[in-house]
């Protein structure tokens, strides 16, 4: 099914809400969802939409089907535009990351509240001149504070302990960082490192989407231990609980 990228006509009393995820979280297994291909001015993207009573839920697998697109080649503008065109006013994103801060070991959850951008070569704005003009957005508060607050308030009900703040460093990928790079990122104030938060965060802000995010650590960043090893045990349950929390928080915040 193809959906043209136009403003979504509301048929429900509640607004659509979106979840973006990637590594380790590829769908919402507990909910029946339909695949929809959305045409946008920036290309086509695939989303999953809930059926029946869950038709307000939109799930976007940022890496595409079967995790087929590396971080530096994701069509971030098409993804965020698709969510906006379908009417999503509130969006939560999950990011698999490596831990830089030793107080945030693997399996930690962090409601990130700031970022450092070390990406390059990505299409990072909708305001690139021409018909879209030029606009300089303020990212003094990168994330939607009301959605972050709702998420943190509800987290204990889902057995999740979320650290209420941390700085996400976004690198280009797809390679992992070197030990020297990780030492530098630590000195700059980075807590966790990943490859996909930028430009998702800033594109959502450009379209006035209430956007918040949780990073979940799956490894120590390079150089902290002799060898990088990735957590597997418990990751499936963590992902399920996090998705359940996301759905509840989004519905509460968008009322």
MOVENCOR-V442755 format. One record per residue. N is the residue number from 1. PSI is psi as a letter, one per 30 degrees, with the letter a starting at -180 (none if undefined). OMEGA is omega in radians with two decimals (* if undefined). D_FIRST is the distance of its C-alpha to the first C-alpha in Angstrom with 2 decimals. Layout:
BEGIN
N PSI OMEGA D_FIRST
N PSI OMEGA D_FIRST
END
This chain:
BEGIN
1 k 3.13 0.00
2 k 3.13 3.79
3 k 3.12 6.72
4 k -3.05 10.05
5 i 3.06 12.89
6 l -3.10 15.02
7 k -3.09 16.97
8 k 3.10 15.24
9 j -3.08 17.03
10 k 3.04 18.63
11 f 3.13 18.55
12 l -3.14 20.46
13 f 3.13 23.97
14 l -3.06 23.20
15 k 3.02 21.36
16 k 3.10 18.35
17 l -3.03 19.75
18 k 3.02 18.67
19 k 3.05 19.84
20 k 3.11 19.99
21 l -3.11 21.48
22 c -3.09 22.24
23 k 3.07 25.11
24 f 3.10 25.81
25 j -3.00 23.00
26 f -3.12 19.60
27 a 3.01 17.94
28 j -2.99 19.22
29 f -3.06 20.39
30 f -3.05 21.74
31 k 3.05 18.53
32 k -3.07 15.60
33 l 3.13 12.43
34 k 3.06 8.68
35 k 3.09 7.06
36 k 3.04 5.17
37 k -3.06 6.05
38 k 3.06 8.56
39 k 3.10 10.80
40 l 3.07 14.39
41 f -3.07 17.82
42 g -3.13 18.41
43 l -3.09 15.52
44 k 3.09 12.02
45 l -3.10 11.71
46 k 3.02 9.90
47 l 3.04 10.46
48 k -3.12 10.73
49 k 3.13 11.11
50 l 3.13 13.76
51 l 3.09 13.74
52 b -3.08 16.67
53 f 3.12 19.61
54 g -3.09 17.94
55 f 3.06 15.16
56 f -3.05 17.28
57 k 3.05 16.72
58 k 3.11 14.61
59 k -3.12 15.33
60 j 3.05 15.28
61 j -2.92 16.65
62 f -3.12 18.58
63 g 3.14 19.40
64 a -3.13 15.90
65 k 3.07 15.11
66 h 3.09 18.50
67 h -2.97 20.42
68 f -3.08 20.22
69 k 3.13 21.14
70 l -3.03 24.74
71 e -3.05 25.73
72 f -3.13 27.09
73 g 3.09 24.00
74 k 3.09 21.35
75 i -3.04 19.68
76 e -3.12 21.00
77 e 3.10 20.62
78 e -3.12 16.88
79 e -3.09 16.57
80 e 3.10 18.93
81 e 3.13 17.75
82 e 3.12 14.17
83 e -3.14 15.93
84 e -3.10 18.17
85 f 3.08 15.72
86 g 3.03 14.02
87 g -3.11 17.62
88 j 3.14 18.85
89 f -3.12 22.63
90 k -3.10 23.76
91 k 3.00 22.68
92 k -3.14 24.45
93 k 3.06 24.41
94 k -3.12 25.99
95 k 2.96 27.87
96 k -3.03 29.65
97 l 2.94 32.97
98 k -3.11 36.45
99 k 3.00 39.42
100 e 3.13 42.05
101 k -3.09 43.90
102 f 3.03 45.96
103 g 3.11 45.61
104 i -3.06 41.88
105 l 3.06 41.90
106 k -3.05 38.95
107 g 3.02 36.92
108 k 3.02 37.78
109 k -3.08 35.25
110 k 3.01 35.73
111 i -3.00 34.39
112 k -3.12 34.74
113 g 3.09 36.29
114 l -3.12 36.95
115 l 2.97 35.99
116 k -3.03 37.56
117 j 3.04 35.55
118 g 3.11 36.55
119 l 3.07 33.44
120 l 3.04 33.59
121 g -3.13 31.51
122 l 3.00 28.39
123 j -2.89 26.76
124 g -3.08 28.04
125 l 2.96 27.73
126 f -3.06 25.83
127 i -3.04 29.31
128 g 3.11 30.23
129 a -3.13 32.16
130 b -3.09 31.49
131 f 3.14 29.28
132 f 3.11 28.50
133 a 3.12 32.26
134 k 3.14 33.86
135 k 3.13 33.99
136 j -3.08 35.76
137 l 3.10 34.37
138 k 3.10 36.77
139 h 3.04 35.94
140 e 3.00 39.15
141 j -3.02 36.95
142 f -3.01 33.80
143 l 3.13 32.21
144 j -3.03 31.73
145 e -3.12 34.94
146 e 3.12 33.97
147 e 3.08 30.92
148 e -3.13 33.07
149 e 3.11 35.80
150 e 3.13 33.62
151 e -3.11 32.29
152 e -3.14 35.87
153 e -3.07 37.26
154 f -2.96 34.90
155 e -3.10 34.99
156 e 3.14 38.08
157 f -3.14 36.52
158 g 3.10 34.13
159 g -3.09 36.96
160 k 3.05 36.06
161 j -3.07 38.65
162 k 3.08 37.15
163 k -2.95 39.44
164 h 3.10 39.25
165 k 3.11 39.15
166 l -3.11 39.06
167 k 3.14 38.45
168 k 3.03 35.53
169 k 3.14 36.32
170 j 3.07 33.40
171 l -2.98 34.19
172 e -3.07 32.27
173 a -0.02 31.88
174 f 3.10 30.94
175 l 3.01 34.57
176 l -3.07 36.30
177 l 3.07 39.15
178 l 3.08 42.79
179 e 3.13 45.51
180 e 3.10 47.07
181 e -3.14 43.83
182 e 3.09 43.44
183 e 3.10 47.06
184 e -3.12 46.39
185 e 3.09 43.28
186 e 3.14 45.36
187 f 3.12 48.09
188 f 3.11 45.61
189 g 3.12 44.60
190 k 3.10 41.40
191 e 3.13 40.70
192 l -3.12 37.57
193 k 3.11 35.85
194 a -3.00 32.24
195 g -2.97 30.00
196 f -3.06 26.92
197 e 3.09 28.07
198 k 0.27 28.86
199 g 3.13 27.27
200 e -3.08 24.83
201 e -3.03 27.71
202 e 3.08 28.84
203 e 3.10 25.52
204 e 3.14 24.75
205 e 3.12 28.26
206 e -3.13 27.81
207 g 3.09 25.00
208 h 3.03 27.15
209 k 3.05 24.96
210 j -2.92 27.19
211 k 3.04 26.77
212 l -3.01 28.78
213 l 3.04 28.80
214 k 3.02 30.46
215 k 3.06 31.63
216 k -3.03 32.49
217 k 3.11 35.01
218 f 3.13 34.65
219 l 2.92 37.76
220 k 3.07 40.83
221 l -3.04 40.54
222 k 3.06 42.59
223 f 3.14 46.35
224 e 2.96 46.55
225 l -3.08 46.96
226 e -3.08 48.14
227 k 3.09 44.81
228 k 3.04 41.24
229 k -3.05 39.86
230 k 3.12 36.54
231 k 3.04 36.38
232 e -3.11 34.49
233 k 3.08 36.32
234 f -3.06 34.97
235 e -3.14 31.93
236 e 3.12 29.48
237 e 3.12 31.22
238 e 3.14 31.43
239 e 3.13 27.70
240 e -3.13 27.04
241 e 3.13 29.65
242 e 3.10 28.44
243 e 3.10 24.89
244 e 3.09 26.51
245 e 3.14 28.70
246 e -3.10 25.93
247 e -3.14 24.07
248 e -3.10 27.42
249 e 3.14 28.58
250 e -3.12 25.49
251 e 3.10 25.66
252 e -3.04 29.40
253 f -3.06 29.40
254 g 3.14 26.82
255 none * 28.73
END
